[in-house]
Amino acid sequence: MKRYLFWIIALVLLFPFSCNAYQDYQIGEVKVNSGPDLTTVIIPVKKGTGYVVRELTEPPRIVINLYPANLDPPYREIRVSDQFVQKIRLSRDSKNVVKVVIDLNTPDYSFDISLQRESPAVVAEIKSAHEDAIFQLLKQEKNSPFRSETREDKKGIYCIVIDPGHGGKDPGAIGPSGLKEKDITLQIAKKLKSLLEKNLPVKVILTREGDKYVALDERTEIANMVGGDLFISIHTNAAWDRRVQGVETFYNSQYVYGEGAEEVASRENTVFASETLPSKIKNIIWDLIQNQYRSESKALSRVVQQSLTETCGMVSRGVKSAQFYVLRGIAMPAILVEVGFISNPWEERKLKDPEFQKLVALGLYRGLRNYIDSFNRKVSQ
């Protein structure tokens, strides 16, 4: 998908502008931080500069085109010679375009490119592929007994992606006693995974197996790359008023629907920091992908919401819609479930209880099972 979108994005980013308008978009002095497990390349740019990235092999290298940008003098070369990077070459590629080539010392790597907002800079992080969450999941996929079954080989739903919200440096919401959302969501996700694998002929992928930070757009990429058929992101809710309680389920939509939906989306989106595409282009691409699954996502939300509230005996706050970054761009029905208010002392105590976590997982399982059964019957007719 990345390769398919590259040329579309490149055409938009490199659309010709007036040469004179961007004479002062000079690239600053490149900084390199070398560590035992990570090399970070920081390329200072002017506000408004965008970029397009490509990977090339033989030899391995990462190519970043910066636009609008200028380089004076028109060529620079920085020797690095650490574990991952051999050297960095910058050149004035064409009018208002600067090409940055990061020559690598190894083909065994993964990388992440982001745009730093404060002190504007394009930041490239290069590390071992074995440390990359997507690499590890694809490796599991390769060795999976389900590997021979593809979407073309089998109708219906058989791959479910569960996303335990937050993790690592992002604790999520924190309850009155110090309980962290990231811990609860992982525990419930693992219990749900066990129920699904034990009772249904499906494979289940977790976007994180432990207390690890995974960017929101990386979670989307994981779901798409492993060929998921359903995506469920698990969270706990929070509110200023500690009396607020209950369960609510969301599907992604550019139109906000439901009381408090916009506030919940805003809170869950706060860790979104990937700027590899300009926001307007990113929004267009994401909405085009998710639009075709919106009706199914809405149906899935209703089934899961009903099952969860009935199983757990909790207040139902209904099905709502808003713009969630973790749901955008996912090529499958996708929902986000807030399984209770960690800010409510009573619900926090319940969420901390392993037995109640099992009950939440059971409610989610029953909802997913009912939806899967209904969907599979429909496609088999």
matplotlib code that plots the C-alpha trace (Angstrom):
import matplotlib.pyplot as plt

x = [0.0, 2.9, 4.4, 1.0, 0.5, 4.0, 3.5, 0.1, 1.7, 4.8, 2.7, 0.9, 4.0, 6.1, 3.6, 5.6, 5.6, 7.3, 11.1, 11.5, 8.9, 11.2, 14.7, 15.0, 13.9, 17.5, 18.4, 20.3, 23.2, 22.4, 22.9, 23.5, 23.0, 24.5, 23.6, 24.0, 20.4, 19.4, 20.7, 18.8, 19.3, 18.0, 17.6, 16.6, 14.1, 11.9, 8.3, 6.1, 8.7, 7.3, 8.9, 8.5, 10.4, 11.6, 13.6, 16.2, 18.3, 21.6, 23.0, 20.5, 19.6, 16.8, 16.0, 14.2, 13.0, 12.4, 10.2, 10.3, 13.9, 17.3, 20.8, 23.9, 26.4, 24.5, 26.2, 27.1, 28.4, 28.5, 30.5, 28.8, 30.1, 28.1, 26.1, 23.4, 24.5, 27.5, 27.1, 24.5, 24.5, 22.5, 22.2, 20.1, 18.0, 15.9, 14.2, 13.2, 13.9, 16.7, 17.5, 18.8, 20.3, 21.1, 23.5, 23.1, 25.7, 23.2, 20.1, 18.7, 17.0, 13.7, 13.1, 10.6, 10.4, 8.6, 8.3, 9.4, 7.2, 9.2, 12.5, 11.2, 13.2, 12.7, 13.8, 14.9, 15.3, 17.1, 17.2, 17.3, 14.4, 14.1, 13.1, 10.2, 6.7, 5.5, 8.5, 7.9, 4.2, 4.9, 7.4, 4.8, 2.4, 4.9, 5.1, 1.4, -0.6, -3.1, -0.6, -2.0, -5.4, -5.7, -8.7, -9.0, -8.9, -11.5, -14.7, -15.8, -13.9, -10.8, -8.2, -9.0, -6.7, -7.0, -5.4, -4.7, -4.8, -1.7, 1.5, 5.1, 5.7, 2.0, 0.1, -3.3, -5.8, -4.8, -7.4, -7.6, -5.6, -2.9, -4.3, -3.0, -5.2, -2.3, -2.2, -5.9, -6.3, -3.5, -4.9, -8.4, -6.9, -5.0, -8.1, -10.2, -7.5, -7.6, -11.4, -11.5, -8.7, -10.3, -13.8, -13.6, -11.7, -9.8, -6.3, -5.8, -3.1, -2.3, -0.8, 1.4, 2.1, 3.7, 4.2, 5.5, 4.7, 3.2, 2.3, -1.3, -0.6, 1.7, -1.2, -3.2, -0.3, -0.1, -3.8, -3.5, -0.3, -1.3, -4.5, -7.0, -10.8, -11.9, -10.1, -11.1, -9.2, -9.7, -9.6, -10.8, -12.6, -12.0, -13.9, -13.5, -16.6, -15.7, -19.4, -19.6, -19.7, -20.6, -19.5, -19.5, -18.4, -17.2, -16.8, -14.8, -16.6, -15.8, -19.1, -19.3, -22.3, -23.1, -22.7, -19.0, -17.8, -15.6, -14.0, -13.2, -11.7, -9.6, -8.2, -7.4, -5.8, -3.3, -0.4, -0.7, 2.6, 3.3, 3.6, 5.0, 2.2, 0.7, -2.5, -4.8, -3.5, -3.5, -7.1, -8.2, -6.4, -7.7, -11.3, -11.3, -10.1, -12.4, -15.6, -16.3, -16.2, -18.2, -21.6, -20.0, -18.1, -21.4, -23.1, -20.2, -20.3, -24.0, -23.5, -20.5, -22.0, -25.2, -23.3, -20.7, -23.3, -25.6, -22.7, -21.1, -24.3, -22.8, -24.5, -24.8, -23.7, -24.5, -22.8, -21.1, -18.9, -16.0, -12.6, -10.1, -6.6, -6.2, -9.3, -8.5, -7.0, -7.9, -9.1, -11.6, -14.6, -13.0, -14.3, -13.0, -14.5, -14.3, -14.9, -15.5, -14.4, -11.1, -11.7, -14.7, -13.4, -16.0, -15.4, -11.7, -11.9, -13.9, -11.4, -8.5, -10.3, -9.0, -12.5, -14.2, -11.6, -12.6, -16.3, -15.4, -13.4, -16.4, -18.8, -16.5, -16.1, -19.8, -20.3, -17.6, -18.9, -22.4, -21.2, -18.9, -21.6, -24.0, -21.4, -20.2, -23.8, -24.4, -21.3, -21.9, -25.4]
y = [0.0, 2.4, 1.8, 2.4, 5.7, 6.9, 8.3, 9.9, 11.7, 12.6, 14.3, 16.4, 17.3, 18.1, 20.1, 23.1, 26.3, 29.6, 29.2, 32.6, 31.9, 29.4, 30.8, 31.0, 27.4, 26.4, 23.1, 23.4, 21.4, 17.8, 16.1, 12.4, 10.6, 7.1, 4.6, 0.8, 0.1, 3.2, 5.9, 9.2, 11.6, 15.1, 17.3, 20.9, 22.4, 25.4, 25.4, 24.3, 21.9, 18.4, 15.2, 11.9, 8.8, 5.7, 2.6, 1.3, -1.8, -2.9, -1.1, -0.5, 3.2, 5.5, 8.4, 11.5, 14.2, 17.5, 20.2, 23.2, 23.2, 24.7, 23.7, 25.9, 24.7, 22.4, 19.2, 17.9, 14.5, 13.4, 10.3, 8.4, 4.7, 3.4, 0.2, 1.3, 4.3, 4.5, 8.1, 10.8, 12.6, 15.8, 17.4, 20.0, 17.6, 20.1, 23.4, 23.7, 20.0, 18.6, 14.9, 13.3, 9.8, 7.8, 5.0, 2.0, -0.5, -3.3, -4.7, -5.8, -2.6, -0.8, 2.9, 5.6, 9.1, 11.9, 15.7, 17.5, 20.4, 22.4, 23.5, 22.1, 19.1, 15.8, 13.1, 9.6, 6.8, 3.6, 0.5, -3.3, -4.9, -7.3, -4.4, -3.4, -4.4, -4.8, -6.9, -9.2, -9.6, -10.4, -13.0, -14.6, -14.4, -16.3, -19.1, -19.2, -22.4, -20.1, -18.9, -21.0, -19.4, -16.1, -13.8, -15.3, -18.9, -18.4, -16.4, -14.9, -13.6, -15.4, -12.8, -10.5, -7.7, -6.6, -3.3, -2.8, 1.0, 3.0, 1.4, 2.2, 5.9, 6.6, 5.4, 6.6, 7.7, 7.2, 6.5, 8.0, 5.2, 5.3, 2.5, 3.0, 2.5, 0.8, -2.0, -2.7, -2.7, -5.2, -7.5, -7.5, -7.9, -11.0, -12.5, -11.7, -13.3, -16.5, -16.7, -16.2, -18.7, -21.3, -21.1, -19.9, -21.0, -17.7, -16.3, -13.3, -10.7, -8.2, -4.9, -5.1, -8.1, -6.1, -2.7, -1.2, 2.1, 1.6, 4.7, 5.0, 4.9, 1.9, 0.1, 0.7, -0.5, -3.7, -4.5, -3.9, -5.8, -9.0, -9.0, -8.5, -8.9, -7.1, -4.6, -3.7, -1.1, -1.4, 1.6, 2.9, 6.2, 9.3, 12.4, 15.5, 14.4, 11.3, 10.3, 9.6, 5.9, 3.3, 1.7, 3.2, 2.0, 4.1, 3.7, 6.1, 8.9, 12.4, 13.4, 13.5, 11.7, 11.2, 13.1, 13.5, 11.7, 14.6, 14.9, 11.1, 11.3, 14.3, 12.5, 9.2, 11.1, 13.2, 10.8, 10.9, 12.4, 10.9, 13.6, 11.6, 13.0, 16.4, 16.4, 17.2, 14.3, 11.9, 12.8, 12.2, 8.8, 7.6, 8.6, 6.9, 3.6, 3.6, 4.8, 1.4, -0.2, 2.4, 0.6, -2.7, -0.8, 0.7, -2.7, -4.2, -1.3, -2.0, -5.7, -5.3, -2.5, -4.5, -7.7, -5.9, -4.0, -7.0, -9.3, -6.8, -5.1, -1.7, 1.5, 1.8, 5.1, 4.0, 3.8, 6.9, 8.1, 10.5, 10.8, 8.4, 8.2, 4.6, 3.7, 5.7, 4.0, 0.5, -1.7, -3.7, -3.1, -1.3, -0.1, 1.4, 0.4, 2.3, -0.4, 1.8, 5.0, 4.7, 8.2, 6.8, 5.3, 2.6, 1.5, 1.8, -0.8, -3.1, -2.7, -3.6, -6.9, -9.8, -11.5, -8.4, -8.2, -11.7, -10.5, -7.6, -10.0, -12.3, -9.5, -8.4, -12.0, -12.6, -9.5, -10.4, -14.0, -12.8, -10.4, -13.0, -15.7, -13.2, -12.0, -15.5, -16.7, -13.7, -14.3, -18.1, -17.7]
z = [0.0, 0.8, -2.6, -4.3, -2.5, -3.0, -6.5, -5.6, -2.6, -4.6, -7.3, -4.7, -2.7, -5.7, -7.6, -9.1, -7.2, -7.9, -7.4, -5.9, -3.2, -1.4, -1.6, 2.1, 2.9, 3.7, 5.3, 8.6, 9.9, 10.2, 13.6, 14.1, 17.5, 17.5, 20.2, 20.6, 19.4, 17.5, 15.1, 15.0, 12.1, 12.7, 9.6, 10.5, 8.1, 7.8, 8.9, 5.9, 4.4, 3.6, 2.6, 0.6, 1.6, -0.4, 0.5, -2.0, -2.0, -3.4, -1.5, 1.2, 1.7, 2.6, 0.3, 1.6, -0.8, 1.1, -0.5, -0.5, 0.5, -0.6, 0.1, 0.1, -0.8, -3.1, -1.8, 1.6, 2.8, 6.5, 7.5, 10.3, 10.2, 13.1, 13.4, 11.0, 9.0, 6.8, 5.6, 4.7, 1.4, 0.8, -2.6, -4.4, -6.6, -8.5, -8.1, -4.4, -3.8, -1.6, -1.7, 1.4, 1.0, 4.2, 3.1, 5.5, 6.7, 7.0, 5.2, 8.6, 9.8, 10.3, 10.3, 11.2, 9.8, 11.6, 11.5, 14.7, 15.4, 17.9, 16.2, 12.9, 11.7, 9.8, 12.2, 10.9, 13.4, 12.2, 14.3, 14.0, 12.2, 15.1, 17.4, 15.1, 16.1, 12.5, 11.6, 14.6, 13.8, 10.1, 11.2, 13.4, 10.4, 8.2, 10.7, 11.5, 10.8, 9.2, 6.6, 3.8, 4.2, 2.4, 1.8, -1.6, -0.2, 2.5, 2.9, 6.2, 9.2, 10.4, 11.4, 14.4, 15.4, 19.1, 20.0, 23.7, 24.0, 25.0, 26.3, 27.2, 27.6, 27.0, 30.2, 29.0, 31.6, 35.3, 38.0, 41.5, 43.0, 40.3, 38.1, 34.5, 31.4, 29.5, 32.1, 32.1, 28.3, 27.9, 30.5, 29.0, 25.5, 26.4, 28.1, 25.0, 22.7, 24.8, 24.6, 20.8, 20.1, 22.4, 21.0, 17.4, 14.3, 14.1, 14.5, 16.8, 16.6, 19.4, 18.3, 21.5, 23.7, 26.5, 28.0, 24.8, 23.0, 19.6, 17.6, 16.5, 12.8, 13.4, 14.9, 11.8, 9.6, 11.7, 11.2, 7.4, 6.9, 8.8, 6.7, 9.5, 9.0, 12.2, 14.4, 18.0, 20.1, 23.9, 26.2, 29.5, 29.7, 31.9, 32.8, 35.0, 36.9, 38.8, 39.0, 35.3, 34.5, 31.9, 28.6, 25.1, 21.7, 18.8, 15.1, 13.0, 11.1, 10.0, 11.5, 15.4, 16.8, 20.5, 23.7, 24.7, 21.5, 20.4, 23.9, 23.9, 20.4, 21.3, 24.4, 22.6, 19.7, 21.8, 21.3, 17.5, 16.3, 12.9, 10.2, 7.4, 5.2, 5.1, 7.1, 4.2, 2.1, 5.0, 5.8, 2.2, 2.0, 5.4, 4.7, 1.3, 2.9, 5.8, 4.1, 2.5, 6.0, 7.8, 7.8, 8.9, 11.7, 12.8, 12.9, 14.8, 17.3, 18.1, 18.6, 20.9, 22.9, 23.6, 24.5, 26.7, 28.8, 29.2, 30.3, 32.7, 34.0, 33.4, 32.3, 28.5, 27.1, 23.6, 20.2, 19.0, 16.2, 15.9, 14.2, 15.8, 14.4, 15.5, 13.4, 10.3, 7.3, 8.6, 5.7, 7.7, 10.1, 13.1, 16.5, 19.7, 23.0, 26.2, 28.8, 31.8, 33.5, 35.2, 36.6, 38.6, 41.9, 41.9, 38.3, 38.8, 41.6, 39.3, 36.4, 38.6, 39.6, 37.4, 37.6, 36.3, 33.5, 32.6, 32.5, 30.2, 27.9, 27.9, 26.9, 24.1, 23.0, 22.8, 20.8, 18.3, 18.1, 17.3, 14.7, 13.1, 13.0, 11.4, 8.9, 7.9, 7.4, 5.1, 2.9, 2.7, 1.2]

ax = plt.figure().add_subplot(projection="3d")
ax.plot(x, y, z, "-o")
ax.set_aspect("equal")
plt.show()
